[in-house]
Amino acid sequence: MTTTSEAWTPPESEPAAAAPAPISPADVAEAARLVSFGLQAKLLPARDAEYAELVRRYRDDPSFGRLADAVATGMGLVVLEVSARAGMAVAAAEDSVFAVRMGDYSRRAASESTDRFLHGLAHLAVAALAFPRPEDLADDGYLGRVTVNGVDAFVRQACRRLEERAEAEGTNTDPASDAPGLEAAWRVWARRSATGATKDARRLAGSTTGIVSKAVSFLVDSGFLQKTSDDSGGTYRTTARYQLQVRDLAGGAAMAELLDLGVVPVSDGTPTLAPPDESDDLVADAGLPFHAL
């Protein structure tokens, strides 16, 4: 009896996983180009086709996204978000050459150490007023609005709350001028003229509204605010980049201390801003601004 046997064939091997495409100099150049766009604070993808395409590639191509992140990290930058609304939003690490330190800013803005602290308080107040509720920070479509006079009025209200608290606790004594925390600043801010005046009626830089004006001008130059009108000493709206920055700031002790005063309640989901003060030491039309989409 004859038999036939089928020829043996080895089993088909599994297809080898595709090797990742090698990184080319052109890829590195494009990743660095995206980071350079991110460093141009006022530039948005909607205004630049190349920027928009690089943002799209970052989001659609994970390997390119990792490469761009690595380039940013090597430059001492932290990527907060990459999106069509914000572009590549980056923040500088403390040791980055791109870091703009509040101390450097305040030294340029003021010669007196006390005034430097007041400039920091102005920035803190702008952030607290721009996004007074947690849901405002979480909502990508939210636009905060602040005014120079409104920020000054808000800080003065906070000063009165601090004074009331100090009197209730029996600690209403002047601290050292360089003492940390809000307690050291409220007396200085409350005693400072809201506007002052030069011979030609210009606002004094050392007045409280002058300090706030310098703070918001710095934020405009940094791409964090956009000026919308001259009403109430200057009216401004927030940008996506500023919202991302304030999200980082929101967990800080100084922001928590300011919000805990209750001038801008945030404990429930439907707070309203405290009403403006009508006392004589406030500038005209210094009511707190509304916040709406």
C-alpha positions as CSV (number, residue, x, y, z in Angstrom):
1,M,0.0,0.0,0.0
2,T,1.3,3.3,-0.9
3,T,0.8,6.4,1.1
4,T,1.2,10.0,0.3
5,S,2.4,12.6,2.7
6,E,1.9,16.3,2.5
7,A,5.0,18.3,2.5
8,W,5.5,20.0,5.9
9,T,5.6,23.7,6.0
10,P,6.7,25.8,9.0
11,P,3.9,27.9,10.6
12,E,3.6,31.4,9.5
13,S,5.5,33.7,11.8
14,E,3.8,36.7,13.5
15,P,4.5,39.9,11.6
16,A,7.2,41.9,13.2
17,A,6.1,45.1,15.0
18,A,6.8,48.1,12.9
19,A,9.9,49.9,14.2
20,P,9.2,53.5,15.2
21,A,10.3,55.9,12.6
22,P,13.7,57.4,13.4
23,I,13.7,61.0,14.6
24,S,15.1,63.2,11.9
25,P,16.8,66.6,12.2
26,A,13.7,68.1,10.5
27,D,11.5,66.6,13.2
28,V,13.6,68.2,15.9
29,A,13.6,71.5,14.1
30,E,9.8,71.5,13.9
31,A,9.5,70.5,17.6
32,A,11.7,73.4,18.5
33,R,9.7,75.7,16.1
34,L,6.5,74.8,18.0
35,V,8.2,75.6,21.3
36,S,9.4,78.9,19.9
37,F,5.8,79.7,18.9
38,G,4.7,78.9,22.5
39,L,7.2,81.5,23.8
40,Q,5.5,84.2,21.8
41,A,2.8,84.9,24.4
42,K,0.5,86.9,22.2
43,L,0.5,84.6,19.2
44,L,-2.3,82.2,18.7
45,P,-2.6,79.3,16.2
46,A,-5.7,81.0,14.6
47,R,-3.4,83.8,13.5
48,D,-0.6,81.7,12.0
49,A,-1.0,78.7,9.7
50,E,2.3,77.1,10.5
51,Y,1.6,77.3,14.2
52,A,-1.8,75.8,13.7
53,E,-0.3,72.9,11.7
54,L,2.4,72.2,14.3
55,V,-0.3,72.2,17.1
56,R,-2.3,69.7,15.0
57,R,0.7,67.5,14.5
58,Y,1.5,67.6,18.3
59,R,-2.0,66.4,19.1
60,D,-2.3,63.8,16.3
61,D,1.3,62.4,16.4
62,P,2.2,61.1,19.9
63,S,5.9,60.7,19.0
64,F,6.1,64.2,17.8
65,G,4.3,65.4,20.9
66,R,6.8,63.6,23.1
67,L,9.7,65.2,21.1
68,A,8.2,68.7,21.5
69,D,7.7,68.1,25.3
70,A,11.4,66.9,25.5
71,V,12.6,70.0,23.7
72,A,10.5,72.2,26.1
73,T,11.8,70.4,29.1
74,G,15.4,70.8,28.0
75,M,14.8,74.6,27.8
76,G,13.5,74.7,31.3
77,L,9.8,75.0,30.3
78,V,6.7,73.2,31.6
79,V,4.0,72.5,28.9
80,L,0.7,73.4,30.4
81,E,-1.5,72.7,27.4
82,V,-1.3,72.4,23.6
83,S,-4.5,73.2,21.9
84,A,-6.1,75.3,19.2
85,R,-7.4,77.8,21.8
86,A,-4.1,78.3,23.7
87,G,-1.4,77.2,21.3
88,M,1.5,75.7,23.1
89,A,1.1,77.3,26.6
90,V,4.3,77.0,28.5
91,A,5.5,78.1,31.9
92,A,9.1,78.6,32.8
93,A,10.6,76.6,35.6
94,E,12.4,78.5,38.4
95,D,15.8,77.9,37.0
96,S,14.9,78.5,33.4
97,V,16.5,81.4,31.4
98,F,13.0,82.3,30.3
99,A,11.7,82.7,33.9
100,V,10.2,86.1,34.6
101,R,10.4,86.2,38.4
102,M,7.9,88.3,40.3
103,G,10.9,89.7,42.3
104,D,12.5,90.9,39.1
105,Y,9.3,92.4,37.9
106,S,8.6,94.2,41.2
107,R,12.2,95.5,41.4
108,R,11.7,97.1,38.0
109,A,8.2,98.4,38.9
110,A,9.1,99.9,42.3
111,S,12.1,101.0,44.3
112,E,10.7,100.6,47.8
113,S,10.5,97.1,49.2
114,T,7.0,97.7,50.6
115,D,5.8,98.7,47.1
116,R,7.2,95.5,45.7
117,F,5.0,93.6,48.0
118,L,2.0,95.7,47.0
119,H,2.7,94.8,43.3
120,G,2.6,91.2,44.2
121,L,-0.7,91.7,46.0
122,A,-2.1,93.5,42.9
123,H,-1.2,90.4,40.8
124,L,-2.8,88.1,43.3
125,A,-6.0,90.2,43.4
126,V,-6.3,90.3,39.6
127,A,-6.1,86.5,39.5
128,A,-8.7,86.1,42.3
129,L,-11.1,88.5,40.6
130,A,-10.6,87.1,37.1
131,F,-11.5,83.5,38.3
132,P,-13.4,83.8,41.6
133,R,-14.9,80.3,41.5
134,P,-13.4,76.9,41.0
135,E,-15.7,76.2,38.1
136,D,-14.5,79.3,36.4
137,L,-11.0,77.9,36.3
138,A,-12.3,74.5,35.1
139,D,-14.4,75.9,32.3
140,D,-12.3,76.4,29.1
141,G,-14.9,78.7,27.7
142,Y,-14.9,81.1,30.6
143,L,-13.7,84.7,30.2
144,G,-12.9,86.6,33.3
145,R,-13.1,90.4,33.2
146,V,-11.4,92.8,35.5
147,T,-11.0,96.6,35.8
148,V,-8.2,98.6,37.4
149,N,-10.7,100.4,39.7
150,G,-12.4,97.2,40.5
151,V,-9.2,95.5,41.5
152,D,-8.3,98.4,43.8
153,A,-11.8,98.3,45.3
154,F,-11.5,94.6,45.9
155,V,-8.1,94.9,47.7
156,R,-9.5,97.7,49.8
157,Q,-12.4,95.5,50.8
158,A,-9.9,92.7,51.7
159,C,-8.0,95.3,53.8
160,R,-11.1,96.1,55.8
161,R,-11.7,92.4,56.4
162,L,-8.1,91.9,57.6
163,E,-8.5,94.9,59.9
164,E,-11.7,93.5,61.3
165,R,-10.1,90.2,61.9
166,A,-7.0,91.7,63.5
167,E,-9.2,93.8,65.9
168,A,-11.3,90.7,66.8
169,E,-8.1,88.7,67.5
170,G,-6.5,91.6,69.5
171,T,-3.6,91.7,67.1
172,N,-4.2,95.1,65.5
173,T,-0.6,96.3,65.8
174,D,1.7,97.4,63.0
175,P,3.9,94.5,61.8
176,A,7.4,95.0,60.4
177,S,7.3,96.4,56.9
178,D,8.9,93.2,55.5
179,A,6.6,90.8,57.4
180,P,5.2,88.0,55.1
181,G,1.6,87.5,54.4
182,L,-1.4,89.7,53.7
183,E,-1.4,91.1,57.3
184,A,1.7,93.2,56.5
185,A,0.2,94.8,53.4
186,W,-3.4,95.8,54.2
187,R,-2.3,98.8,56.3
188,V,0.0,100.1,53.6
189,W,-2.6,99.6,50.8
190,A,-5.4,101.2,52.9
191,R,-3.4,104.2,53.7
192,R,-2.1,104.8,50.2
193,S,-3.9,107.2,47.9
194,A,-6.1,105.5,45.4
195,T,-5.0,107.8,42.6
196,G,-2.8,110.7,43.7
197,A,-2.2,113.3,41.0
198,T,0.6,115.0,39.2
199,K,0.3,118.6,38.1
200,D,-1.1,117.5,34.7
201,A,-3.6,115.1,36.4
202,R,-1.9,111.9,35.5
203,R,-2.2,109.0,37.8
204,L,0.8,108.5,40.2
205,A,2.7,105.3,39.7
206,G,2.9,104.8,43.4
207,S,-0.9,105.2,44.0
208,T,-2.8,101.9,44.4
209,T,-4.6,102.3,41.0
210,G,-1.1,103.1,39.5
211,I,0.2,99.8,41.0
212,V,-2.7,97.9,39.6
213,S,-2.4,99.5,36.2
214,K,1.3,98.5,36.0
215,A,0.4,95.0,37.0
216,V,-2.3,94.6,34.3
217,S,0.0,96.2,31.7
218,F,2.6,93.5,32.5
219,L,-0.1,90.8,32.1
220,V,-1.1,92.3,28.7
221,D,2.5,92.2,27.5
222,S,2.8,88.6,28.7
223,G,-0.3,87.6,26.7
224,F,-2.4,86.9,29.8
225,L,-4.9,89.8,29.5
226,Q,-6.4,91.8,26.6
227,K,-7.5,95.4,27.0
228,T,-11.1,96.0,25.9
229,S,-11.7,99.6,27.0
230,D,-10.6,102.5,29.1
231,D,-13.7,102.3,31.3
232,S,-13.1,102.1,35.1
233,G,-9.4,102.9,34.8
234,G,-9.0,100.2,32.1
235,T,-11.1,97.1,31.5
236,Y,-9.5,93.8,30.6
237,R,-10.5,90.2,29.7
238,T,-8.6,87.0,30.3
239,T,-6.9,84.7,27.8
240,A,-6.7,81.0,27.7
241,R,-3.0,81.2,28.6
242,Y,-3.8,83.2,31.8
243,Q,-6.4,80.7,32.8
244,L,-3.8,77.9,32.6
245,Q,-1.4,80.0,34.7
246,V,-3.9,80.8,37.4
247,R,-4.8,77.1,37.6
248,D,-1.2,76.5,38.7
249,L,-1.4,79.5,41.1
250,A,-4.8,78.5,42.6
251,G,-3.3,76.0,45.1
252,G,-0.9,78.5,46.6
253,A,-1.2,79.7,50.2
254,A,-1.3,83.4,49.3
255,M,-4.3,82.9,46.9
256,A,-6.1,80.7,49.5
257,E,-5.5,83.3,52.2
258,L,-7.0,86.1,50.0
259,L,-10.0,84.1,49.0
260,D,-10.6,82.9,52.6
261,L,-11.4,86.5,53.5
262,G,-14.8,86.0,51.9
263,V,-14.7,89.1,49.7
264,V,-15.1,86.7,46.8
265,P,-17.0,83.8,48.2
266,V,-16.1,80.4,46.6
267,S,-17.5,77.9,49.1
268,D,-20.7,77.2,47.2
269,G,-21.4,76.9,43.5
270,T,-23.3,80.2,43.1
271,P,-21.3,83.0,44.7
272,T,-21.6,86.7,43.9
273,L,-19.0,89.3,44.4
274,A,-19.3,91.5,47.5
275,P,-20.9,94.9,46.7
276,P,-18.6,97.8,46.2
277,D,-17.7,100.0,49.1
278,E,-19.2,103.5,49.0
279,S,-16.7,105.2,51.4
280,D,-15.0,108.4,50.4
281,D,-11.6,106.9,50.1
282,L,-12.5,104.9,47.0
283,V,-12.1,106.3,43.5
284,A,-15.2,107.0,41.5
285,D,-16.8,104.1,39.6
286,A,-14.7,101.6,41.5
287,G,-17.4,99.0,41.7
288,L,-16.2,95.4,41.4
289,P,-16.5,94.0,37.8
290,F,-19.0,91.5,36.7
291,H,-17.9,88.1,35.4
292,A,-19.7,86.5,32.6
293,L,-19.1,84.4,29.5
